[in-house]
Amino acid sequence: MQFTLIDRILELEPGQKIVAIKNLTLAEEYLAEHFPGFPVLPGVLMLEAMSQAAAWLIRVTEDYAHSVVVLKSVKAVKYGSFVTPGHQLRIEAQVARHTESETELRAKGTTDGVAAVSGRITMERYNLRDREPALQGADRDIVAFYKKQFPLLAIDWLRKTKQAVEIADPVGSGAIA
């Protein structure tokens, strides 16, 4: 089962940082079991939200050079406040180190200005074709999917930055005006 845990990208500085939000609602399936009578966003999904935000930062920074951007490791995780339905998890991630195949970031999530989660995450990136040449077409399809999804998540940021409009609308159709 896959969860999309980023509802909006508010800020993005390629190669530097990203700010994104997850709006938690009672409609989230996993809340029925976590916890009965006191629904809260599970800690592992807070980490997943941080890794999804980091993946978007990496994709945009590298102009979608890699089809796969995945969480490799998590260190120094600390949990604070619960995130309950009706509240937002605000995720901020900053690049600490960027190499050819990995990016380490300092990430945190807050709700109503109070720390909910923080830690250091390492993201790994690669193309499927590098592991199996026959998957080159899959790389193209995956990248196309993310390029199509990005403007929907980053519409506010896109409206603020000309560079971002060029990323989302490379042919200049004016769709992001």
N, C-alpha and C positions, 0 to 999 in steps of 0.2 A: 504494500500500500504506500502510495506517495502522497505527501501533503505539500501544498503550496503555502508557505508560511510568510511570504512577503506580499502585502497588499498594495504598497506604494513605496516608491523610491523618492525621498524628499530632496536629498542632496547627493551629489556625486562629483568627486574630484579625481579624474582618472590618475591611477598610480599612487593616490594618496588615501582617500577615505570615501565612505558611503554612509548615509543615514537613511534608514528605511523603517517602515512600521508594519506591524501585524495587529489587526483589529480582532479581538477575541469576542466571539458571540456564542450564545447557547446552542447555535446550530452546528457547532463543531462536534462531529461524531464521538471523538475520543473523550469528551467531557462527561459522557454518561457514566463512564467507569472511573474517572479520575477527578475527583473522588465523589462517590454517591453522597448527595446532600451538600457537598462543598466543592463545586467544580473549579478547577484551576488548570492552567496551561502546564502540562508536564515539563519537567526540567530538560529532558532529552529533546523535546520539541523547541524549547528556547535555544538550545545549542544548534539545532537544525536551522532555525530561523537565522541565527548568526552566520552559519555556513552558507545559507542561500544568499544572504546579502553580500557576503564576501565573494561568492561566485559571480554575482552580477558585476561587482567592482572589477574583478579580474577579466571577465569577458569584454567589458567596455574598454578597459585599459589596453588590452591586447588586440582590440578590434576583432574579437571572436576567432582568434587564431587556433584555439583548441575546442574540440567538440565536448570534451569531458572535463569538468572542473568539480572535484570531489573533496570531501573532508578526509584528511589523512590522519590528523591527530589533534587532541585537545589537551591543554595543560593548564594548571593553576585555576581550575574552575571554582567559582564561588557563587552560591545562590543567596538571594536576599528575599525581597518581597514576593508574594504570590501575584500572579497575573490572573485576574478573574474576569468572567464575561462582562462586557460593557466597557472594558478598559483596553488600552493599547500597550503593546510592547514596542518601545522605540529602540531600534538597534543601531549602534554606531560601530563601525569597524575601520581601523587605520592600519595601513601597511607598515610593518616593522622591517620586513626583509623580503626581497623579491629575487628569486634565482630563475634559471632557465626552466625548471620543472616544478618549483614549489613557491608558494607565497605564505609567509607567516604574518598574522595580523593580531592586533590587540582588539578585542571586541567586548562590547557590553550591551546589556539590555536594561532599560528602565521602564517603570510604569508610574505615571503621575510624578515624575522626577525622582523616584526612589529606585535604588539599585535592585534589579531582579536577578541578574546573572552577569558574570564577567569571566573572562579567561583569554588564553592565547590559543589561537587555532592555526593549524597549518593546512593549506589547501594544495592538492596535487592536481596537475593538469596534463592532458595528453590528447592525442587523436587516436581513435580506434584503428585507423589504417596503419599506425606505427606498430601495432601489435598483431594486426591481421589485415594485410593489404586489400583483401576482398571487401572490407568494410568502408572503403572510401566514400561510397554513396551514402552510407549511414551518417558519416561525419557531416556531409553536406546537408542532409535532412535535419539533423540535430541543430546545427548552426542556424539554418533557416528558421526553425521553430523559435529559437531564442531571439533572433533578430526581430521576429514578428511580435513576440511577447513583450519585449523591452519597452516600446513606446506606450503600451497600455499601463505598465507599472510606473513609468517615469514621466508621465505627461506634465506634471507640475515643473519638474526640473527641465524638461525639454522646452517648455514655454519660456523659461528664464535664460536659456543659453543658446546662442547661435551655433556654437560648436555642436551641441547636442542635437539641434535640428538637422544639421548636416549628417550626423550619425544615423538618425532615425528616418530621414527623408533625403537620401543621397541623390535622387533624381530631381529634387526641387519641385515636387508636385504642390507644395504649399499645404499639405494635409495637416501639418502641425502648427499652423499659424496661430 
